[in-house]
């Protein structure tokens, strides 16, 4: 019974949508309707404020870490901690409070790993950093895919190996499900699924993907940029634009 309660607590803790709350409270927007439409720190970074990714990321890591640490603290064992941590990742990706429209699960996976497999957390954090530098989300996924092997090589308990495989499966499934974004018909469907899994988006152009929003609305960052351009234009300077190499 305690095992089941730990899993339920993990799911409910993971469901707390810090990115959604940040979008509402700071930017006055619903991030489920703009940009990538993912309820995570990266969408907050693009649509609300860059500094908020730190706050949201730490809170998302923390909720999964708490859900994983608590069963161990209560003496329920490593398997209970692993199950509760994976439930937190599921809750983040399919939150009860937002009708199962969530994030991708990278931050919560880091929180889970930080408690049961710190070397795995460092490994995945490195993969995220490399993926950011290369601008290729597949690196993050491959980092997760390698976790079971890394855990086995470092002679970790079976529960830790299951955690690595489970985190990879949950994140992959959410990328493919993409918060129920519709799929095109015919052969293009398989191309979209491939891009979702490897690129975490439906199209090749990342800039176009993060600029998506409902008709007639703008993100707070875009509004600030437009106001700055208008001030420069009124001063006769014209908007500043990046120079081609």
C-alpha positions as CSV (number, residue, x, y, z in Angstrom):
1,X,0.0,0.0,0.0
2,X,2.8,2.4,0.9
3,X,4.4,1.6,-2.5
4,X,1.2,2.6,-4.3
5,X,0.8,5.8,-2.3
6,X,4.4,6.7,-3.1
7,X,3.7,6.3,-6.8
8,X,0.5,8.4,-6.6
9,X,2.3,11.1,-4.7
10,X,5.0,11.1,-7.4
11,X,2.5,11.5,-10.2
12,X,0.6,14.4,-8.4
13,X,3.9,16.1,-7.5
14,X,5.1,15.8,-11.1
15,X,1.8,17.2,-12.4
16,X,2.4,20.6,-10.8
17,X,2.9,22.8,-13.9
18,X,5.5,25.3,-12.9
19,X,6.1,26.4,-16.5
20,X,2.3,27.0,-17.1
21,X,2.1,29.0,-13.8
22,X,5.2,31.1,-14.9
23,X,3.6,31.8,-18.2
24,X,0.3,32.9,-16.6
25,X,1.8,34.9,-13.7
26,X,4.8,36.6,-15.5
27,X,3.8,36.7,-19.1
28,X,0.1,36.6,-19.0
29,X,-0.1,33.9,-21.6
30,X,-1.0,30.2,-21.8
31,X,2.1,28.5,-23.0
32,X,0.1,25.6,-24.2
33,X,-1.1,27.8,-27.1
34,X,2.2,29.4,-28.2
35,X,5.6,28.3,-29.5
36,X,6.3,24.7,-29.1
37,X,3.2,24.5,-26.9
38,X,5.1,22.3,-24.5
39,X,4.7,23.0,-20.8
40,X,8.4,23.2,-20.0
41,X,11.2,25.6,-19.3
42,X,12.4,25.9,-22.9
43,X,9.0,27.2,-24.0
44,X,9.0,29.7,-21.1
45,X,12.5,30.8,-22.2
46,X,11.2,31.5,-25.8
47,X,7.8,33.0,-25.0
48,X,8.0,34.7,-21.6
49,X,11.5,35.5,-20.2
50,X,14.9,33.9,-20.6
51,X,15.8,34.1,-16.9
52,X,12.7,32.1,-16.0
53,X,14.1,28.9,-17.5
54,X,16.4,28.7,-14.4
55,X,13.5,29.1,-11.9
56,X,11.2,26.7,-13.8
57,X,14.0,24.2,-14.5
58,X,15.0,24.0,-10.8
59,X,11.4,23.6,-9.7
60,X,10.8,20.8,-12.2
61,X,14.0,19.1,-11.1
62,X,13.0,19.6,-7.5
63,X,9.5,18.1,-7.7
64,X,10.9,14.9,-9.2
65,X,13.8,14.8,-6.8
66,X,11.4,15.2,-3.8
67,X,9.1,12.4,-5.2
68,X,12.1,10.1,-5.5
69,X,13.8,11.0,-2.2
70,X,10.8,10.7,0.0
71,X,10.2,6.9,-0.4
72,X,13.9,6.3,0.4
73,X,13.6,8.6,3.4
74,X,10.6,6.6,4.6
75,X,12.5,3.3,4.2
76,X,10.4,2.0,1.3
77,X,13.4,1.0,-0.7
78,X,15.0,1.8,-4.0
79,X,12.3,0.2,-6.2
80,X,9.6,2.4,-4.6
81,X,11.8,5.5,-5.0
82,X,12.4,4.6,-8.7
83,X,8.7,4.0,-9.3
84,X,7.7,7.3,-7.6
85,X,10.4,9.2,-9.6
86,X,9.2,7.7,-12.9
87,X,5.6,8.6,-11.9
88,X,6.8,12.2,-11.4
89,X,8.1,12.2,-15.0
90,X,4.8,10.8,-16.2
91,X,3.0,13.5,-14.2
92,X,5.1,16.2,-15.7
93,X,4.5,14.9,-19.2
94,X,0.7,14.2,-18.7
95,X,-0.3,16.5,-15.8
96,X,-3.7,15.8,-14.3
97,X,-4.2,19.6,-13.6
98,X,-3.8,20.6,-17.3
99,X,-5.9,17.8,-19.0
100,X,-2.7,15.8,-19.6
101,X,-1.0,18.6,-21.7
102,X,2.5,18.7,-20.4
103,X,6.2,19.0,-21.0
104,X,8.8,16.6,-22.3
105,X,10.3,15.2,-19.1
106,X,14.0,16.1,-19.3
107,X,14.1,18.3,-16.2
108,X,12.1,15.8,-14.1
109,X,14.3,13.0,-15.4
110,X,17.3,14.9,-14.1
111,X,15.6,15.2,-10.7
112,X,14.9,11.5,-10.6
113,X,18.5,10.6,-11.6
114,X,20.0,13.1,-9.1
115,X,18.6,10.9,-6.3
116,X,19.1,7.3,-7.6
117,X,21.9,7.7,-10.0
118,X,23.9,11.0,-9.7
119,X,26.5,10.0,-12.3
120,X,23.5,9.4,-14.7
121,X,22.2,12.9,-13.9
122,X,25.7,14.4,-14.7
123,X,25.8,12.3,-18.0
124,X,22.4,13.6,-19.1
125,X,23.2,17.1,-18.1
126,X,26.3,16.9,-20.3
127,X,24.2,15.6,-23.2
128,X,21.7,18.4,-22.8
129,X,24.6,20.9,-22.9
130,X,26.1,19.4,-26.0
131,X,22.7,19.3,-27.6
132,X,22.2,23.0,-26.9
133,X,25.6,23.8,-28.4
134,X,24.9,21.7,-31.5
135,X,21.3,22.9,-31.6
136,X,20.1,19.3,-32.0
137,X,17.6,17.9,-29.6
138,X,18.4,14.3,-30.6
139,X,21.6,14.5,-28.4
140,X,19.4,14.8,-25.3
141,X,17.5,11.7,-26.3
142,X,20.6,9.6,-27.1
143,X,21.9,10.6,-23.7
144,X,18.9,9.0,-22.1
145,X,19.1,6.0,-24.3
146,X,22.6,5.3,-23.1
147,X,21.7,5.4,-19.4
148,X,20.8,1.7,-19.0
149,X,24.2,0.8,-20.4
150,X,26.0,3.3,-18.3
151,X,24.2,2.0,-15.2
152,X,25.2,-1.5,-16.1
153,X,28.8,-0.6,-16.7
154,X,29.0,1.2,-13.3
155,X,27.4,-1.9,-11.6
156,X,24.3,-0.1,-10.5
157,X,21.3,-2.1,-9.0
158,X,18.6,-3.3,-11.4
159,X,16.2,-0.6,-10.3
160,X,18.6,2.1,-11.6
161,X,18.9,0.3,-15.0
162,X,15.1,0.3,-15.1
163,X,15.0,4.0,-14.3
164,X,17.3,4.8,-17.3
165,X,15.2,2.7,-19.6
166,X,11.9,4.1,-18.2
167,X,13.0,7.7,-18.6
168,X,14.1,7.1,-22.2
169,X,10.7,5.4,-23.0
170,X,8.6,8.1,-21.3
171,X,10.4,11.0,-23.0
172,X,10.3,9.3,-26.4
173,X,6.6,8.6,-26.0
174,X,5.8,12.2,-25.2
175,X,7.8,13.5,-28.1
176,X,5.8,11.2,-30.4
177,X,2.5,12.0,-28.8
178,X,3.3,15.8,-28.8
179,X,0.4,16.8,-26.7
180,X,-2.1,15.4,-29.2
181,X,-0.9,17.6,-32.1
182,X,-2.6,16.3,-35.2
183,X,-0.7,14.2,-37.7
184,X,-0.8,14.7,-41.5
185,X,-2.2,12.0,-43.6
186,X,-0.3,9.6,-45.9
187,X,3.5,9.1,-46.0
188,X,4.2,12.6,-44.5
189,X,2.8,11.2,-41.2
190,X,6.0,9.0,-40.8
191,X,8.3,11.9,-41.6
192,X,6.5,14.0,-38.9
193,X,6.9,11.2,-36.4
194,X,10.6,10.9,-37.2
195,X,11.1,14.7,-36.7
196,X,9.1,14.6,-33.5
197,X,11.3,11.8,-32.1
198,X,14.7,13.2,-33.3
199,X,14.0,17.0,-33.4
200,X,11.2,17.4,-31.0
201,X,9.1,19.3,-33.5
202,X,6.9,18.6,-36.6
203,X,8.9,20.8,-39.1
204,X,12.5,21.3,-39.9
205,X,12.6,25.1,-39.2
206,X,13.0,25.6,-35.5
207,X,12.5,29.4,-35.6
208,X,9.1,28.9,-37.3
209,X,8.2,26.3,-34.8
210,X,8.8,28.4,-31.7
211,X,7.0,31.4,-33.3
212,X,3.7,29.6,-33.5
213,X,0.8,31.3,-31.7
214,X,-3.0,31.9,-31.9
215,X,-4.2,34.4,-34.4
216,X,-3.7,38.0,-33.3
217,X,-1.5,37.3,-30.2
218,X,2.2,37.9,-29.5
219,X,4.5,36.7,-26.8
220,X,5.8,39.1,-24.2
221,X,9.3,38.8,-25.7
222,X,8.0,39.6,-29.1
223,X,6.0,42.5,-27.8
224,X,9.1,44.0,-26.2
225,X,11.1,43.5,-29.4
226,X,8.3,45.3,-31.4
227,X,8.2,48.2,-29.0
228,X,12.0,48.6,-29.1
229,X,11.9,48.5,-33.0
230,X,9.1,51.2,-32.9
231,X,11.2,53.4,-30.6
232,X,14.3,53.1,-32.9
233,X,12.2,53.8,-36.0
234,X,10.7,56.9,-34.3
235,X,14.2,58.1,-33.6
236,X,15.2,57.6,-37.2
237,X,17.6,54.8,-36.5
238,X,15.6,52.0,-37.9
239,X,15.4,48.5,-36.4
240,X,18.7,46.7,-35.7
241,X,19.1,43.5,-37.6
242,X,21.8,40.8,-37.5
243,X,24.4,41.1,-40.2
244,X,25.0,38.2,-42.7
245,X,28.4,36.6,-42.6
